[in-house]
Amino acid sequence: MTRRWTRGDWVFHIFNYTFLGLVALVTLYPFYWVAIASVSSPVEVVKGNVTLWPQGFAWTAYQIIGQFSPLWRAFGMSVFYTVFGTTLNILLTMLMAYPLSRSWLPGRGVLSWLVVFTMFFGGGMIPSYLVVRAFGLLDTVWAMVLPGAMSAFNLILARTYLSANLPDELVESAQIDGANDVQIFSRIVLPLSVPIIAVLVLFYAVGHWNDLYSGLLYLRTDTLFPIQLVMRNITAINYYAGLGSTSGKFSEFRFNVRYAVIVVGTLPILLVYPFVQKYFVKGVMLGSLKG
């Protein structure tokens, strides 16, 4: 039987949807403004006349960055860092999360405590740089993926999910049937961990895609730069002398180019999120049932 809404129910839902609508508006408007500013007249952008729709519509900024090969090379490098780095992150995280989630692992309490310890205490920038340099990783692609190969927070999240959703009896039954550890991990653990893996993919991928810090600290060769580092330098006209015939337009449309690059740099993550959204809430909620 359907319960009829009372006046209190109507007031609550009206307030709730109004509040959530305002939050969504405040969250989405900056992205919308950057998008319309990138296709507006540079004069109107500087005057501050761009608010709700483009003023003096022009694709010039996108034509400029379309001819700018360092940006697209950096875009490709960011895709490589994100795909390769995320794959390595997921593999290492799940390989450690699975044994930590088993009650039969000797010393798992101490190991878990050591993992949590790194979340509160770290060496800092200079020791991290010295470690990367000592291993000969400076100015290589490995400097972008190995120092952050595993996140302690994501490891705890994965361990909690496996503890709550992978009973020891299931693993024991597979062992009785003759399955070894590799088969159990690949055929049982990973297939049953799709929700939390989707969450970890989103967390790790966003981290790699937005990673400016590692590029600034470890890279010197332009061909290895991620897109975030190019976005940082996009307003330095002398740095981008390779624009050639478009250098004059770049000077005129420098603000529009900045906004267009932000759109290009943000769009891939926005396109990936809808595919993992259904797993995102499920994975986080299931992983929070037990500690």
VMD Tcl script that draws the C-alpha trace (Angstrom):
set ca {
  {0.00 0.00 0.00}
  {1.30 3.43 -0.95}
  {1.51 5.93 1.90}
  {0.11 9.39 1.18}
  {2.52 12.24 1.59}
  {1.88 14.58 4.50}
  {2.56 18.31 4.51}
  {5.85 17.59 6.26}
  {6.85 15.19 3.48}
  {6.16 17.85 0.84}
  {8.13 20.49 2.74}
  {11.08 18.14 3.20}
  {11.22 17.04 -0.44}
  {10.84 20.60 -1.75}
  {13.63 21.80 0.52}
  {15.79 18.77 -0.27}
  {15.50 19.06 -4.05}
  {15.94 22.84 -3.95}
  {19.09 22.54 -1.87}
  {20.55 19.75 -4.02}
  {19.71 21.73 -7.16}
  {21.59 24.76 -5.84}
  {24.58 22.59 -4.92}
  {24.58 21.06 -8.41}
  {24.36 24.54 -9.97}
  {27.27 25.88 -7.91}
  {29.31 22.79 -8.79}
  {28.59 22.72 -12.53}
  {28.61 26.42 -13.34}
  {32.43 26.84 -13.24}
  {32.80 24.05 -15.82}
  {30.06 25.58 -17.94}
  {31.61 29.04 -17.73}
  {35.04 27.77 -18.79}
  {33.44 26.02 -21.79}
  {31.53 29.12 -22.99}
  {34.50 31.43 -22.30}
  {36.70 29.26 -24.53}
  {34.45 29.99 -27.53}
  {33.75 33.66 -26.79}
  {35.39 36.84 -28.06}
  {38.59 37.59 -26.11}
  {37.46 41.20 -25.67}
  {34.20 40.08 -24.06}
  {36.05 37.64 -21.81}
  {38.41 40.34 -20.56}
  {35.50 42.75 -19.99}
  {33.69 40.10 -17.94}
  {30.62 40.05 -20.16}
  {30.54 36.25 -20.45}
  {28.08 34.90 -17.90}
  {25.38 32.59 -19.23}
  {26.16 32.15 -22.94}
  {29.04 32.83 -25.35}
  {29.64 36.39 -26.49}
  {31.05 36.80 -30.00}
  {31.16 33.07 -30.77}
  {34.52 31.92 -32.20}
  {36.39 28.60 -32.46}
  {39.77 30.31 -32.79}
  {41.13 29.00 -29.49}
  {40.43 25.40 -30.48}
  {41.97 26.00 -33.92}
  {45.11 27.26 -32.20}
  {45.50 24.33 -29.84}
  {44.59 21.95 -32.67}
  {47.81 23.02 -34.43}
  {49.88 22.90 -31.25}
  {51.61 19.51 -31.32}
  {53.23 19.70 -27.82}
  {49.76 19.79 -26.27}
  {48.59 16.66 -28.06}
  {51.87 14.89 -27.36}
  {51.37 15.70 -23.68}
  {47.77 14.51 -23.99}
  {49.03 11.17 -25.31}
  {51.60 10.90 -22.52}
  {48.89 11.57 -19.91}
  {46.77 8.82 -21.45}
  {49.76 6.45 -21.23}
  {50.55 7.43 -17.63}
  {46.90 7.02 -16.66}
  {46.31 3.65 -18.35}
  {49.65 2.06 -17.45}
  {49.82 3.58 -13.98}
  {46.24 2.65 -13.10}
  {46.76 -0.93 -14.29}
  {49.85 -1.23 -12.10}
  {48.03 0.40 -9.18}
  {45.10 -2.01 -9.36}
  {47.33 -5.06 -9.65}
  {49.52 -4.15 -6.68}
  {46.62 -2.94 -4.53}
  {44.55 -6.10 -5.02}
  {47.57 -8.36 -4.56}
  {48.17 -6.84 -1.13}
  {44.55 -6.25 -0.15}
  {43.56 -9.90 -0.62}
  {46.00 -11.45 1.90}
  {45.41 -8.59 4.35}
  {41.70 -9.41 4.25}
  {42.26 -13.05 5.28}
  {42.10 -13.99 8.96}
  {44.74 -16.69 8.50}
  {47.51 -14.25 7.48}
  {50.17 -14.11 10.26}
  {50.87 -10.59 11.45}
  {48.17 -8.95 9.35}
  {47.38 -6.53 12.18}
  {50.96 -5.26 12.21}
  {51.04 -5.00 8.42}
  {47.76 -3.08 8.39}
  {49.09 -0.73 11.05}
  {52.23 -0.07 8.98}
  {50.05 0.78 5.98}
  {47.92 3.18 8.04}
  {51.10 4.75 9.47}
  {52.14 5.92 6.00}
  {48.84 7.81 5.68}
  {49.81 10.11 8.54}
  {53.59 10.27 8.30}
  {55.65 10.73 5.13}
  {59.16 11.73 4.21}
  {58.14 14.79 2.23}
  {59.22 16.22 -1.10}
  {63.02 16.22 -0.74}
  {63.38 12.60 0.55}
  {60.99 11.44 -2.20}
  {63.08 13.21 -4.82}
  {66.30 11.71 -3.43}
  {64.82 8.21 -3.52}
  {63.67 8.60 -7.12}
  {67.07 9.96 -8.11}
  {68.91 7.15 -6.29}
  {66.98 4.57 -8.32}
  {67.81 6.38 -11.58}
  {64.18 7.19 -12.37}
  {64.56 10.93 -12.92}
  {63.29 12.16 -16.31}
  {61.78 8.77 -17.20}
  {58.23 7.52 -17.53}
  {58.79 5.36 -14.45}
  {59.04 8.47 -12.28}
  {55.38 9.15 -13.07}
  {54.04 5.74 -12.07}
  {56.32 3.98 -9.57}
  {56.52 6.48 -6.66}
  {52.74 6.36 -6.27}
  {52.28 2.73 -7.27}
  {50.01 2.07 -4.28}
  {47.75 4.29 -2.21}
  {47.37 3.38 1.47}
  {43.81 4.72 1.53}
  {42.78 2.69 -1.53}
  {44.47 -0.38 -0.07}
  {42.46 -0.09 3.14}
  {39.29 0.42 1.10}
  {39.96 -2.72 -0.98}
  {40.90 -4.77 2.08}
  {37.70 -3.76 3.87}
  {35.60 -4.66 0.83}
  {37.19 -8.11 0.52}
  {36.81 -8.77 4.24}
  {33.09 -8.05 4.01}
  {32.32 -9.79 0.72}
  {34.76 -12.69 0.29}
  {34.21 -15.35 2.96}
  {37.04 -17.72 3.88}
  {34.74 -20.67 3.17}
  {34.64 -19.74 -0.54}
  {38.43 -19.72 -0.73}
  {38.67 -22.99 1.20}
  {36.22 -24.71 -1.13}
  {38.32 -23.63 -4.11}
  {41.43 -25.02 -2.43}
  {39.67 -28.34 -1.80}
  {38.88 -28.47 -5.54}
  {42.58 -28.13 -6.27}
  {42.87 -24.44 -7.13}
  {46.19 -22.79 -6.35}
  {46.69 -19.23 -5.12}
  {47.04 -17.75 -8.61}
  {43.82 -19.42 -9.78}
  {41.94 -18.32 -6.66}
  {43.09 -14.74 -7.12}
  {42.40 -14.54 -10.87}
  {39.19 -16.60 -11.05}
  {37.49 -15.83 -7.73}
  {38.92 -12.74 -6.05}
  {39.10 -10.43 -9.07}
  {35.69 -11.32 -10.61}
  {33.99 -10.80 -7.23}
  {35.79 -7.49 -6.73}
  {34.50 -5.66 -9.82}
  {32.65 -2.96 -7.81}
  {35.64 -2.01 -5.68}
  {38.01 -2.29 -8.65}
  {35.83 0.18 -10.54}
  {36.07 2.57 -7.59}
  {39.85 2.16 -7.43}
  {40.16 2.69 -11.17}
  {38.33 5.99 -10.84}
  {40.42 7.12 -7.86}
  {43.75 6.12 -9.40}
  {42.92 7.35 -12.92}
  {41.88 10.79 -11.68}
  {45.05 10.98 -9.61}
  {47.27 10.12 -12.57}
  {45.46 12.42 -14.98}
  {45.67 15.38 -12.60}
  {49.26 14.68 -11.53}
  {51.13 17.97 -11.95}
  {53.40 17.52 -8.94}
  {55.33 14.51 -10.28}
  {55.91 16.15 -13.64}
  {57.26 19.31 -12.05}
  {59.51 17.40 -9.69}
  {60.89 14.56 -11.81}
  {60.67 15.48 -15.51}
  {62.91 17.74 -17.61}
  {62.32 16.47 -21.15}
  {59.44 18.14 -22.98}
  {58.40 14.96 -24.75}
  {57.65 13.31 -21.39}
  {55.49 16.13 -20.01}
  {51.91 15.26 -19.00}
  {49.08 17.51 -20.11}
  {48.78 19.12 -16.67}
  {52.32 20.49 -16.99}
  {51.55 21.90 -20.44}
  {48.36 23.45 -19.08}
  {50.42 25.14 -16.39}
  {52.76 26.66 -18.96}
  {50.18 27.50 -21.60}
  {50.27 31.24 -20.88}
  {54.05 31.50 -21.37}
  {54.10 32.74 -25.00}
  {57.88 32.52 -25.39}
  {57.78 28.90 -24.26}
  {55.42 28.12 -27.13}
  {57.34 29.81 -29.94}
  {56.56 26.71 -32.02}
  {53.09 28.05 -32.71}
  {54.51 29.76 -35.80}
  {51.86 31.56 -37.82}
  {49.36 31.32 -34.97}
  {51.60 33.08 -32.43}
  {49.85 36.41 -33.02}
  {46.44 34.85 -32.52}
  {47.73 33.09 -29.43}
  {48.66 36.45 -27.92}
  {45.20 37.81 -28.70}
  {43.29 34.70 -27.60}
  {45.57 33.69 -24.72}
  {42.70 33.57 -22.19}
  {40.49 31.63 -24.57}
  {43.33 29.19 -25.25}
  {43.76 28.69 -21.52}
  {40.09 27.83 -21.11}
  {40.08 25.60 -24.20}
  {43.02 23.63 -22.82}
  {41.16 23.22 -19.51}
  {38.20 21.79 -21.43}
  {40.46 19.38 -23.33}
  {42.23 18.35 -20.13}
  {39.02 17.81 -18.15}
  {36.81 16.12 -20.75}
  {38.38 12.60 -20.69}
  {37.74 12.13 -16.97}
  {34.20 13.46 -17.32}
  {33.55 10.93 -20.10}
  {34.92 7.99 -18.09}
  {32.95 8.64 -14.89}
  {29.45 7.67 -16.20}
  {30.73 4.17 -17.03}
  {31.90 3.51 -13.46}
  {29.25 5.51 -11.61}
  {27.00 2.51 -10.93}
  {29.91 0.70 -9.29}
  {31.18 3.75 -7.45}
  {28.48 4.06 -4.77}
  {28.04 0.29 -4.50}
  {31.75 -0.33 -3.99}
  {32.20 2.42 -1.40}
  {29.09 1.47 0.57}
  {29.84 -2.27 0.59}
  {33.43 -1.57 1.56}
  {32.30 0.49 4.57}
  {30.23 -2.23 6.25}
  {33.10 -3.73 8.21}
  {36.43 -2.41 9.46}
}
mol new
graphics top color blue
foreach p $ca { graphics top sphere $p radius 0.5 }
foreach p [lrange $ca 0 end-1] q [lrange $ca 1 end] { graphics top cylinder $p $q radius 0.2 }
display resetview
